[in-house]
Amino acid sequence: MWPALWSFAQESHALSGRGAVLMERESLLDPERDGGRPVMNYIAADDVPAGDDFRTLMLSHDPSRQVVLIIGGGGADEIAIVVEAGK
């Protein structure tokens, strides 16, 4: 799934600046319902309030090789991680 995530994150970063990719848990667990890949949305850091833990990640990761991925939705707690391609 890395190529699709990376491509989406790079395109979104070019349009909106630093931010994070949001994937809903349900879409991630059952991607077939949404055409074979999880639904991805982009949250720009400028739209996140100062002091939010996720905003800190959005502003400190290296967008040339990393993606901030937030997994959440459905009323469940959200988890944010920084991911990058393996070598």
MODELLER restraints for C-alpha pairs under 7 A, 6 or more apart:
rsr = mdl.restraints
at = mdl.atoms
rsr.add(forms.Gaussian(group=physical.xy_distance, feature=features.Distance(at['CA:9:A'], at['CA:21:A']), mean=6.49, stdev=0.5))
rsr.add(forms.Gaussian(group=physical.xy_distance, feature=features.Distance(at['CA:9:A'], at['CA:67:A']), mean=6.68, stdev=0.5))
rsr.add(forms.Gaussian(group=physical.xy_distance, feature=features.Distance(at['CA:12:A'], at['CA:42:A']), mean=6.55, stdev=0.5))
rsr.add(forms.Gaussian(group=physical.xy_distance, feature=features.Distance(at['CA:13:A'], at['CA:19:A']), mean=6.85, stdev=0.5))
rsr.add(forms.Gaussian(group=physical.xy_distance, feature=features.Distance(at['CA:16:A'], at['CA:44:A']), mean=5.98, stdev=0.5))
rsr.add(forms.Gaussian(group=physical.xy_distance, feature=features.Distance(at['CA:17:A'], at['CA:44:A']), mean=6.48, stdev=0.5))
rsr.add(forms.Gaussian(group=physical.xy_distance, feature=features.Distance(at['CA:18:A'], at['CA:44:A']), mean=5.92, stdev=0.5))
rsr.add(forms.Gaussian(group=physical.xy_distance, feature=features.Distance(at['CA:18:A'], at['CA:45:A']), mean=5.64, stdev=0.5))
rsr.add(forms.Gaussian(group=physical.xy_distance, feature=features.Distance(at['CA:18:A'], at['CA:58:A']), mean=6.03, stdev=0.5))
rsr.add(forms.Gaussian(group=physical.xy_distance, feature=features.Distance(at['CA:18:A'], at['CA:59:A']), mean=6.46, stdev=0.5))
rsr.add(forms.Gaussian(group=physical.xy_distance, feature=features.Distance(at['CA:19:A'], at['CA:42:A']), mean=6.87, stdev=0.5))
rsr.add(forms.Gaussian(group=physical.xy_distance, feature=features.Distance(at['CA:19:A'], at['CA:43:A']), mean=5.42, stdev=0.5))
rsr.add(forms.Gaussian(group=physical.xy_distance, feature=features.Distance(at['CA:19:A'], at['CA:44:A']), mean=4.15, stdev=0.5))
rsr.add(forms.Gaussian(group=physical.xy_distance, feature=features.Distance(at['CA:19:A'], at['CA:45:A']), mean=4.56, stdev=0.5))
rsr.add(forms.Gaussian(group=physical.xy_distance, feature=features.Distance(at['CA:19:A'], at['CA:58:A']), mean=4.99, stdev=0.5))
rsr.add(forms.Gaussian(group=physical.xy_distance, feature=features.Distance(at['CA:20:A'], at['CA:42:A']), mean=5.72, stdev=0.5))
rsr.add(forms.Gaussian(group=physical.xy_distance, feature=features.Distance(at['CA:20:A'], at['CA:43:A']), mean=5.31, stdev=0.5))
rsr.add(forms.Gaussian(group=physical.xy_distance, feature=features.Distance(at['CA:20:A'], at['CA:44:A']), mean=6.59, stdev=0.5))
rsr.add(forms.Gaussian(group=physical.xy_distance, feature=features.Distance(at['CA:20:A'], at['CA:58:A']), mean=6.15, stdev=0.5))
rsr.add(forms.Gaussian(group=physical.xy_distance, feature=features.Distance(at['CA:20:A'], at['CA:67:A']), mean=6.83, stdev=0.5))
rsr.add(forms.Gaussian(group=physical.xy_distance, feature=features.Distance(at['CA:20:A'], at['CA:68:A']), mean=4.74, stdev=0.5))
rsr.add(forms.Gaussian(group=physical.xy_distance, feature=features.Distance(at['CA:20:A'], at['CA:69:A']), mean=5.69, stdev=0.5))
rsr.add(forms.Gaussian(group=physical.xy_distance, feature=features.Distance(at['CA:20:A'], at['CA:70:A']), mean=6.71, stdev=0.5))
rsr.add(forms.Gaussian(group=physical.xy_distance, feature=features.Distance(at['CA:21:A'], at['CA:40:A']), mean=6.35, stdev=0.5))
rsr.add(forms.Gaussian(group=physical.xy_distance, feature=features.Distance(at['CA:21:A'], at['CA:41:A']), mean=5.68, stdev=0.5))
rsr.add(forms.Gaussian(group=physical.xy_distance, feature=features.Distance(at['CA:21:A'], at['CA:42:A']), mean=4.62, stdev=0.5))
rsr.add(forms.Gaussian(group=physical.xy_distance, feature=features.Distance(at['CA:21:A'], at['CA:43:A']), mean=6.37, stdev=0.5))
rsr.add(forms.Gaussian(group=physical.xy_distance, feature=features.Distance(at['CA:21:A'], at['CA:68:A']), mean=6.23, stdev=0.5))
rsr.add(forms.Gaussian(group=physical.xy_distance, feature=features.Distance(at['CA:21:A'], at['CA:69:A']), mean=4.95, stdev=0.5))
rsr.add(forms.Gaussian(group=physical.xy_distance, feature=features.Distance(at['CA:21:A'], at['CA:70:A']), mean=6.03, stdev=0.5))
rsr.add(forms.Gaussian(group=physical.xy_distance, feature=features.Distance(at['CA:22:A'], at['CA:40:A']), mean=5.66, stdev=0.5))
rsr.add(forms.Gaussian(group=physical.xy_distance, feature=features.Distance(at['CA:22:A'], at['CA:41:A']), mean=5.07, stdev=0.5))
rsr.add(forms.Gaussian(group=physical.xy_distance, feature=features.Distance(at['CA:22:A'], at['CA:42:A']), mean=5.93, stdev=0.5))
rsr.add(forms.Gaussian(group=physical.xy_distance, feature=features.Distance(at['CA:22:A'], at['CA:69:A']), mean=6.02, stdev=0.5))
rsr.add(forms.Gaussian(group=physical.xy_distance, feature=features.Distance(at['CA:22:A'], at['CA:70:A']), mean=4.70, stdev=0.5))
rsr.add(forms.Gaussian(group=physical.xy_distance, feature=features.Distance(at['CA:22:A'], at['CA:71:A']), mean=5.92, stdev=0.5))
rsr.add(forms.Gaussian(group=physical.xy_distance, feature=features.Distance(at['CA:23:A'], at['CA:38:A']), mean=6.66, stdev=0.5))
rsr.add(forms.Gaussian(group=physical.xy_distance, feature=features.Distance(at['CA:23:A'], at['CA:39:A']), mean=6.04, stdev=0.5))
rsr.add(forms.Gaussian(group=physical.xy_distance, feature=features.Distance(at['CA:23:A'], at['CA:40:A']), mean=5.04, stdev=0.5))
rsr.add(forms.Gaussian(group=physical.xy_distance, feature=features.Distance(at['CA:23:A'], at['CA:41:A']), mean=6.67, stdev=0.5))
rsr.add(forms.Gaussian(group=physical.xy_distance, feature=features.Distance(at['CA:23:A'], at['CA:70:A']), mean=6.26, stdev=0.5))
rsr.add(forms.Gaussian(group=physical.xy_distance, feature=features.Distance(at['CA:23:A'], at['CA:71:A']), mean=5.06, stdev=0.5))
rsr.add(forms.Gaussian(group=physical.xy_distance, feature=features.Distance(at['CA:23:A'], at['CA:72:A']), mean=6.53, stdev=0.5))
rsr.add(forms.Gaussian(group=physical.xy_distance, feature=features.Distance(at['CA:24:A'], at['CA:71:A']), mean=5.72, stdev=0.5))
rsr.add(forms.Gaussian(group=physical.xy_distance, feature=features.Distance(at['CA:24:A'], at['CA:72:A']), mean=4.99, stdev=0.5))
rsr.add(forms.Gaussian(group=physical.xy_distance, feature=features.Distance(at['CA:24:A'], at['CA:73:A']), mean=4.97, stdev=0.5))
rsr.add(forms.Gaussian(group=physical.xy_distance, feature=features.Distance(at['CA:25:A'], at['CA:71:A']), mean=6.00, stdev=0.5))
rsr.add(forms.Gaussian(group=physical.xy_distance, feature=features.Distance(at['CA:25:A'], at['CA:72:A']), mean=5.45, stdev=0.5))
rsr.add(forms.Gaussian(group=physical.xy_distance, feature=features.Distance(at['CA:25:A'], at['CA:73:A']), mean=6.16, stdev=0.5))
rsr.add(forms.Gaussian(group=physical.xy_distance, feature=features.Distance(at['CA:27:A'], at['CA:34:A']), mean=6.92, stdev=0.5))
rsr.add(forms.Gaussian(group=physical.xy_distance, feature=features.Distance(at['CA:27:A'], at['CA:38:A']), mean=4.85, stdev=0.5))
rsr.add(forms.Gaussian(group=physical.xy_distance, feature=features.Distance(at['CA:27:A'], at['CA:39:A']), mean=6.03, stdev=0.5))
rsr.add(forms.Gaussian(group=physical.xy_distance, feature=features.Distance(at['CA:28:A'], at['CA:38:A']), mean=4.95, stdev=0.5))
rsr.add(forms.Gaussian(group=physical.xy_distance, feature=features.Distance(at['CA:31:A'], at['CA:37:A']), mean=4.70, stdev=0.5))
rsr.add(forms.Gaussian(group=physical.xy_distance, feature=features.Distance(at['CA:31:A'], at['CA:38:A']), mean=4.89, stdev=0.5))
rsr.add(forms.Gaussian(group=physical.xy_distance, feature=features.Distance(at['CA:45:A'], at['CA:55:A']), mean=5.70, stdev=0.5))
rsr.add(forms.Gaussian(group=physical.xy_distance, feature=features.Distance(at['CA:45:A'], at['CA:58:A']), mean=6.04, stdev=0.5))
rsr.add(forms.Gaussian(group=physical.xy_distance, feature=features.Distance(at['CA:48:A'], at['CA:55:A']), mean=6.14, stdev=0.5))
rsr.add(forms.Gaussian(group=physical.xy_distance, feature=features.Distance(at['CA:54:A'], at['CA:80:A']), mean=6.69, stdev=0.5))
rsr.add(forms.Gaussian(group=physical.xy_distance, feature=features.Distance(at['CA:57:A'], at['CA:68:A']), mean=6.95, stdev=0.5))
rsr.add(forms.Gaussian(group=physical.xy_distance, feature=features.Distance(at['CA:58:A'], at['CA:68:A']), mean=6.37, stdev=0.5))
rsr.add(forms.Gaussian(group=physical.xy_distance, feature=features.Distance(at['CA:65:A'], at['CA:84:A']), mean=6.01, stdev=0.5))
rsr.add(forms.Gaussian(group=physical.xy_distance, feature=features.Distance(at['CA:66:A'], at['CA:82:A']), mean=6.44, stdev=0.5))
rsr.add(forms.Gaussian(group=physical.xy_distance, feature=features.Distance(at['CA:66:A'], at['CA:83:A']), mean=5.56, stdev=0.5))
rsr.add(forms.Gaussian(group=physical.xy_distance, feature=features.Distance(at['CA:66:A'], at['CA:84:A']), mean=4.55, stdev=0.5))
rsr.add(forms.Gaussian(group=physical.xy_distance, feature=features.Distance(at['CA:67:A'], at['CA:82:A']), mean=5.59, stdev=0.5))
rsr.add(forms.Gaussian(group=physical.xy_distance, feature=features.Distance(at['CA:67:A'], at['CA:83:A']), mean=5.33, stdev=0.5))
rsr.add(forms.Gaussian(group=physical.xy_distance, feature=features.Distance(at['CA:67:A'], at['CA:84:A']), mean=6.32, stdev=0.5))
rsr.add(forms.Gaussian(group=physical.xy_distance, feature=features.Distance(at['CA:68:A'], at['CA:80:A']), mean=6.76, stdev=0.5))
rsr.add(forms.Gaussian(group=physical.xy_distance, feature=features.Distance(at['CA:68:A'], at['CA:81:A']), mean=5.73, stdev=0.5))
rsr.add(forms.Gaussian(group=physical.xy_distance, feature=features.Distance(at['CA:68:A'], at['CA:82:A']), mean=4.46, stdev=0.5))
rsr.add(forms.Gaussian(group=physical.xy_distance, feature=features.Distance(at['CA:68:A'], at['CA:83:A']), mean=6.39, stdev=0.5))
rsr.add(forms.Gaussian(group=physical.xy_distance, feature=features.Distance(at['CA:69:A'], at['CA:80:A']), mean=5.57, stdev=0.5))
rsr.add(forms.Gaussian(group=physical.xy_distance, feature=features.Distance(at['CA:69:A'], at['CA:81:A']), mean=5.35, stdev=0.5))
rsr.add(forms.Gaussian(group=physical.xy_distance, feature=features.Distance(at['CA:69:A'], at['CA:82:A']), mean=6.10, stdev=0.5))
rsr.add(forms.Gaussian(group=physical.xy_distance, feature=features.Distance(at['CA:70:A'], at['CA:78:A']), mean=6.54, stdev=0.5))
rsr.add(forms.Gaussian(group=physical.xy_distance, feature=features.Distance(at['CA:70:A'], at['CA:79:A']), mean=5.50, stdev=0.5))
rsr.add(forms.Gaussian(group=physical.xy_distance, feature=features.Distance(at['CA:70:A'], at['CA:80:A']), mean=4.26, stdev=0.5))
rsr.add(forms.Gaussian(group=physical.xy_distance, feature=features.Distance(at['CA:70:A'], at['CA:81:A']), mean=6.49, stdev=0.5))
rsr.add(forms.Gaussian(group=physical.xy_distance, feature=features.Distance(at['CA:71:A'], at['CA:78:A']), mean=5.57, stdev=0.5))
rsr.add(forms.Gaussian(group=physical.xy_distance, feature=features.Distance(at['CA:71:A'], at['CA:79:A']), mean=5.26, stdev=0.5))
rsr.add(forms.Gaussian(group=physical.xy_distance, feature=features.Distance(at['CA:71:A'], at['CA:80:A']), mean=6.42, stdev=0.5))
rsr.add(forms.Gaussian(group=physical.xy_distance, feature=features.Distance(at['CA:72:A'], at['CA:78:A']), mean=4.25, stdev=0.5))
rsr.add(forms.Gaussian(group=physical.xy_distance, feature=features.Distance(at['CA:72:A'], at['CA:79:A']), mean=6.45, stdev=0.5))
